[in-house]
Amino acid sequence: TIARLTLPDDNDEVTIDWGPHQLVQSTGARPYAKYYSNGKDKLYVAYTTGHPDNELPNWLYFNVINISTADNSGTPVLEDIEGNRLADISSGPFQINKTPEYLEQYPLTVVDAPTDSRAWVWQIALDKEQRPRIAMVHISPDKSQHEYFYARWTGAEWALTDVCDGGGKYHSSDTEYCYSGGMTLDQQDPSRLYVSRPVEGSNGSFFEIWRYTLSDEGQVKERAAVTRNSSVNNVRPFILPGSQGSPLRLGWLMGDYYFWIVCQRYPQGYPTTLVADYQMPEVDEIWSTPLEPDFVSSPADLGGGAWTISFLCSLPQDAYHGTLISAPGFSYAVSEEGAYPYVETSAGKSMSPCALLNSDSWALYASGTGGSWPTKLRQVCLTLTFDGKELCTYRDGLLDQRLHAPELSSVRLTPEAFSSTVSDVKAMRGALSPMEVKALLLQYFASYMSGD
């Protein structure tokens, strides 16, 4: 489905001024799609007949949404890869099928039409000649075998390269047999393909991340392991968009997977860790600024320059909102509606997009997102850092908001600024780094474990 949004008005509001319109109509259940853009006038979409669980065989299709052909009403055209018009999008969805008659009539819309496997799409990218490349997988009829493929448009046809064996499902659950370890294309250089596949190592067989490099003709010319000898699975690799030139580009999930959501049947859900191929410096202690443990009981204050405040917060469950810090020109609070933390300064109010809640209670209910959610936190560690220009807020060591707020350079925080729901305040001069904030969280944890 596609729609057009207006640019934000003076109140930062947008509206849909065209659409939404359904792009295609499949004969299968729950088609899956991936999208990409040339950044100018075309959107590319690759999609399947349906979910591979439901479809055998499952085909893979490719269309182009041509924005440059849109008339005054905003109606773009759905095209095949050579620019042949398939449909005016606002006139109704383009009908697809997986029959010999459809393939004969619309051959340029079909990337892959297997007869005995279930295709699924992972990603689209464009090469230097603006020709599409697609990462995809074939899944066997019994869903036990996954084979990774690389599809490329040659200018005349779709050519598929069998890259490697992807194993089977990467988890130990008795559901979702079509869940592969995963693939990702480097969209800055789509000749590089990263996959997650099972490898026998010193700790047993686990899914590892591998990098494959393909030639212009689509042949595998190099391969190299990114992870090795793991003791848990490494899955779902992904190149961060816009990360070219950065040392941090490739991320993936590491750990166990039981189900796509926390629920009564699978209360552990997916306790995975997000990792990357960039080694961040480890911090065992806070070195940049000394703690001031007597801050709360002394008349000392923090003002004029950089500072860090960290504290534990225990909001009443029946009144889960209120102002946590209040000082002239600055406040930090939790909203009554939705329990969203927010910062308010002389420049205005900035609401966090992340509620101060979690979904732990889903473990008590059947699968679905309509259960008793969300769960109010009994206690949370909140940290605020200010470096003279930017304010960062952290929730349990994780960055929540990052705001340009030079007006805070004149704000002074004293012990009286904190509400009664705040305890164990740690204050220091200077803005801690993200790694130091995590080290500070460990100090709280160590104090808790020791009973102090």
C-alpha positions, 0 to 999 in steps of 0.5 A, a space after each residue: 500500500 502506498 500514500 503521499 504525505 505533505 511536508 510538515 506545516 507550521 505546527 509540525 503536522 502532516 496529512 495524507 493528501 493522496 491515497 492510501 492505495 493498494 499496489 498489488 493483489 495476490 492469490 496467496 496469503 500475507 505477501 511479504 515485501 521489501 522496498 528500496 529507492 533510487 532517491 530520485 523518482 523510483 521506488 522498487 518493491 520485491 514481494 512474494 505470492 504469500 508467506 512461505 508457510 502457506 505457499 508451495 511454491 512461493 514466487 518472487 515478483 519485482 515492480 517499479 513505482 515510477 513517481 516521475 509519471 505522477 499527474 497532478 492528482 499524485 497518481 504514479 504508475 506501477 511498471 515492470 523492470 523495463 518500464 512497461 506500464 502495469 497499472 495506474 496505482 489509484 485505479 486499483 491493485 495490479 492482480 498477480 498470480 503464479 500460473 503459466 498464463 500469468 508468467 507468459 503475459 507478465 514475464 518481466 514482473 517475475 524474479 523467480 518462479 520455483 516449482 518445488 520450493 518456497 521463495 522469500 525475499 530479504 533485501 533489495 539494492 542497486 548496483 553502480 549501473 542502477 540495476 537491482 540486486 536481491 537477497 533471497 532464499 529458497 525453502 524446501 517443501 518440508 521447510 527443513 532446508 534453506 538455500 541462500 540465493 543472489 538475484 541480479 538483473 542483467 539488463 535482459 533477465 533475472 539471473 540467480 546465483 546459489 550462494 550457500 547452504 543456509 541450514 534450516 530454521 535457526 531457533 529451537 522453537 517448534 514454530 516458524 520453520 521458515 525463519 532463516 538465519 538471514 541475509 543482508 546486502 551492502 547497499 553501498 556495494 551490493 557485490 558484498 552479501 552477509 549471511 547467517 548460516 550454521 557452522 561447526 566450530 569448537 563449541 558445536 554447531 551454531 549460526 555464524 555470520 559470513 561475508 560473500 563477495 560476488 563478481 559482476 557476473 554474479 559468481 562467488 569469488 570470495 568468502 570470509 567468516 565474520 564470527 567463528 567458534 561461537 557458543 550461541 547463534 549469530 543471526 539476522 545481519 543488517 548493514 546500517 543505512 547511511 553508515 558508509 565511511 563509519 567503522 560501525 556498519 554491520 550489526 546482527 542479533 546474538 543469542 537464543 530465540 524462542 518466539 517472535 513475541 513474549 507470551 505464555 507459551 514462550 515467556 522468554 521471547 527472544 532474549 538476544 543481544 544486538 552486536 556489531 563488527 566494531 569493538 567499542 572501548 570497554 570501561 570498567 570504571 568512571 574516570 572522567 569526573 569524580 562522584 560527589 556522594 554528598 550532593 543530596 545532603 549538602 548545599 553544593 549545586 551543579 551549574 555552569 558547564 557540563 554535568 551528569 545526574 543519575 538516580 533511581 526512580 520509584 514512581 507509585 503504581 497508582 500515580 505513575 507520573 510526575 515531575 522528577 527534577 524541577 529547577 528554574 528553566 529546566 524540568 524532567 518529568 513523566 507524563 500522566 497520559 502514556 507515561 512518557 518521559 519528557 524534558 522541558 526547558 525555556 526552548 520548549 518541551 521534548 517528549 521521549 518516544 519511549 514510554 517508561 514501561 515494558 511488556 513483561 506482563 505478556 509472558 502471562 497471556 496468550 500470543 498477541 498484542 492485545 493482552 494486559 500491556 504495558 507493565 509499570 516499572 517498580 524501579 528504574 535508573 535514570 541518567 542525564 548528561 549535559 556537555 554544555 550543548 547537548 542533553 542526553 537522557 538514559 534509561 537503565 543505561 540505554 540512550 533515550 533522548 538526545 537534545 540540542 539544549 545550550 540553554 541548560 548551560 545556565 541551569 543550576 541543579 541543587 538537592 531541592 530540585 529532586 522529587 520524593 520519588 527519586 533516591 540514591 542521587 549521584 552527581 558529577 561535574 562533566 558529561 559521562 560517555 555512554 560507556 561510562 553511563 553503563 559503568 555507572 549502572 553497574 555500580 547501582 547493580 553492585 550496590 543492590 546485590 550487596 544490600 547497601 
